[in-house]
Amino acid sequence: MIDRQRYPRLARIDSPADLRSFPESELQAVATELREFLIESVGRSGGHFGAGLGVIELTVALHWLYETPRDQLVWDVGHQCYPHKILTGRRDRIETIKKKDGLAPFPARHESEYDSFGVGHSSTSISAALGMAIAAQRRGDPQRTVAIIGDGAMTAGMAFEALNHGGSLDPEPDLLVILNDNQMSISENVGALTRMLARLLSSRRLNDLRESTKRAMPRGSLLWRFVKRWEEHAKGMFVPSTLFEEFGFHYTGPIDGHDLPALLHALKTVKGLRGPQLLHVITTKGKGYGLAEQDQIEYHAVGPFDPTVGVVRKAGPSKPTYTQVFGDWLCDMAAADARLTGITPAMREGSGLVRFSREHPDRYFDVAIAEQHAVTLAAGMACGGLKPVVAIYSTFLQRAYDQLIHDVALQGLDVLFAIDRGGVVGPDGPTHSGSFDLSYLRCIPNMVVMAPADENECRLMLSTGFRHEGPAAVRYPRGTGPGVAVPSTLETLPIGRAEIRRHGAGLALLAFGAPLAAAETVGQSLGATVVNMRFVKPLDEALVLELARSHAALVTLEDNAVAGGAGSGVAELLNARGVSTPLLQLGLPDVFLEHASREELLAEAGLDAAGVERAIRARFGDLLATLQRPAA
């Protein structure tokens, strides 16, 4: 429970209605308590940190000024939602965030009426808020709708698609877009839009001058109209804000997002205006906690830490993560092949490209939050004779599925996809779970799809996919593997060839990727054959058919949705060849698994060793009894 002596105002806020009972003069004190409480609570629990600190004043101002939840706030991505959750009835549960059965890590409609739109991926807020504003307009409802989007998320094409549509409608919807400009996403922002916004920031003195000049004149007078017209021409020459106004949004700003009185004044002004509005707010990620301001990447998300000391770097794991295996391989292959280029959609740190970006800056391409562009950029590079490697999370590749099919696979182009965070991911929840990649990849013609069972296989498969002429994907999980040594060679595997890990009888367990460890444990317990399938596409058809003839039943295991996954490929093969050997397909169930640790989620899905053996005994108990019965 909250310490009422340390946080006398925040302790009285169980809903935004309570916040609105405070006079404006006390809001700065509320913001100060909220910031200190956020630092304390995330220090104990861990979680997303810097982004929330950057929007403390903005969150207080919005909930105080707007009648939430009737007025709807739509947060983009959601890294910054912790202060919003604290002010909307979830204060005393905030330390459960990202934990099993605790608060969701991002806004979630099922969790609170104040979370007007579920989110986790970027650049959706303007589209969703525009839809809500149109719906309110159709109902004749005077509710107000606000989208809060960061400058990092604004780099995605979807944000501009929404601006393009929202500014063209007649009648005009009442929509406020707040551009929260902190020059960061997870890493530093890149691209021309970032430079444009920097010019806007440098133009604040010009904005102040023109606004003070206009206020000194009678509104509507001849001189006022002249200055207003001159202003439009001058902005085109000096201030890039006309970009948003050409989209049909009335632009206000930039203003200091940590100056609460100025922020409230600006919000009150735009709230009184009709039609599409864009308010440009300048904030600092990590504001109010010096260490987070100085190292915004490190403090984007943190584990539990002592706020008086800061994050203490722990010794790395004794075995490398799959992400590190990829990062090392990328640098080694780049040294061996000058055609290699590395592409990331704003995930340099998460996807393991930090070292590559330093060693090969001329071959490193961060395209910002633009997954569609990343994939088609790679396709274009392949057309020009380069060998692009797209490093991307499984859940983010979903956003570029059309490009994956039409721009790469249909043309058979030489692009390697290094797909991180395959399978269940853990505390970030269903928005970040890579549960569907094997399903959506294996149905695409021309694709080679691989799933390593250990670190060495990951490196071998990356080399295999890179040397293959055509599109290929290597899909690996988050975190560490079983600890297999990784040599520095760049050897390859024969495509479509599986590996028998254990010879047994009666049952054959066919494991795709990470579940091999559970399969080996269960295989030992049940005396079953265990196969490391390695390739989801193409399947080792000859081996599967031989196992179906020589065993009484088959079991497939995958850290992917059962529907349409690797096991479905085995079922399709057996059916096509008229083979009736019983088949049990184990994988992720047909539900969105909520946030928990990876181990907890695998156990919940029945993909740990105990769950796998339990499922096999439930389906093939009679067969196992026969196999284990001593001969007469």
Sequence and secondary structure as in RCSB ss.txt:
>XXXX:A:sequence
MIDRQRYPRLARIDSPADLRSFPESELQAVATELREFLIESVGRSGGHFGAGLGVIELTVALHWLYETPRDQLVW
DVGHQCYPHKILTGRRDRIETIKKKDGLAPFPARHESEYDSFGVGHSSTSISAALGMAIAAQRRGDPQRTVAIIG
DGAMTAGMAFEALNHGGSLDPEPDLLVILNDNQMSISENVGALTRMLARLLSSRRLNDLRESTKRAMPRGSLLWR
FVKRWEEHAKGMFVPSTLFEEFGFHYTGPIDGHDLPALLHALKTVKGLRGPQLLHVITTKGKGYGLAEQDQIEYH
AVGPFDPTVGVVRKAGPSKPTYTQVFGDWLCDMAAADARLTGITPAMREGSGLVRFSREHPDRYFDVAIAEQHAV
TLAAGMACGGLKPVVAIYSTFLQRAYDQLIHDVALQGLDVLFAIDRGGVVGPDGPTHSGSFDLSYLRCIPNMVVM
APADENECRLMLSTGFRHEGPAAVRYPRGTGPGVAVPSTLETLPIGRAEIRRHGAGLALLAFGAPLAAAETVGQS
LGATVVNMRFVKPLDEALVLELARSHAALVTLEDNAVAGGAGSGVAELLNARGVSTPLLQLGLPDVFLEHASREE
LLAEAGLDAAGVERAIRARFGDLLATLQRPAA
>XXXX:A:secstr
   TTT TTGGG SSHHHHTTS GGGHHHHHHHHHHHHHHHHHHH EE HHHHHTHHHHHHHHHHS TTTSEEEE
SSSTT HHHHIIIIIGGGGGGTTSTTS  SS  TTT TT  S  SSSS HHHHHHHHHHHHHHHT    EEEEEE
TTGGGSHHHHHHHHHHTT SS   EEEEEEE SBSSSB  SHHHHHHHHHHHTHHHHHHHHHHHHTS TTSHHHH
HHHHHHHHHHHHH TTHHHHHTT EEEEEEETT HHHHHHHHHHHHTS SEEEEEEE  TTTT HHHHH TTTTS
EE S BTTTB       SS BHHHHHHHHHHHHHHH TTEEEEESS HHHHT HHHHHH GGGEEE  S HHHHH
HHHHHHHHTT EEEEEEEHHHHGGGHHHIIIIIITTT   EEEEES B   TT GGG B SHHHHHHTSTT EEE
  SSHHHHHHHHHHHHHSSS EEEE  SSB S     S      TT  EEEE  SSEEEEEESTTHHHHHHHHHH
HT EEEE  EEES  HHHHHHHHHHSSEEEEEEEEESTTSHHHHHHHHHHHTT    EEEEEE SS   S  HHH
HHHHTT SHHHHHHHHHHHHHHHHHHHHS   
